[in-house]
Amino acid sequence: MRKVPVVLAVFALGFAAAAGAQVRYSNRPPPPGYQPPYPGARPDRVVSCGSPQYRLLRCPVPPGWRGARIIRQTSDAACVEGRTWGFDRGSIWVNQGCGGEFVAAAGGWRPGPRWDRDFMVSCGSPQYRRYFCQVDVGARGRVVLQNQYSDSACIEGRTWGWDRAGIWVDHGCGGHFRVIRRW
């Protein structure tokens, strides 16, 4: 039975390494003389995650995490929770060059009242180039194209799409997008 967590940990580390992530956690004791990054930290529960080439990246976390907090920034780029890093779907996401070391947060973050409402966002591709409109979609949220205002076609997955951090448009697509946020 002990082999299952080890196999899962090896798979998660292999997946993170393939994505270019910097993730560190294990069930093994730390090497002799290792000092945790902050007092009281369990070195086997610190996740290091950095945004490669200023792109969005997700880093898996140990089971049972309900939230995360940054304990040490390792990048020159700013790490601002909700903007350049966050926690959702059992992983930490980093973007725009943010890098740091993270630990589990007690209780986890929950949005405030009226956070899970629908709203409209206008997003367009300037000069037929890829553009990202940053908006917090939510862990179970989604985005729907309400109406297109560009002459270029807006085709989901080809000229527009979305992820947890926002909406991307490309090849001249422009429109009004309905963001349906659900926690």
FENKAJO-V24486 format. One record per helix or strand of 3 or more residues. SS is the DSSP state (@ for helix, = for strand). FROM is the first residue (numbers start at 1). TO is the last residue. If there is no record, write none. Layout:
# FENKAJO-V24486
SS:FROM:TO / SS:FROM:TO
This chain:
# FENKAJO-V24486
@:2:18 / @:43:45 / =:47:50 / @:52:54 / =:57:60 / =:68:73 / =:85:88 / =:91:94 / =:99:104 / =:118:124 / @:126:128 / =:131:134 / =:142:148 / =:160:163 / =:166:169 / =:174:180
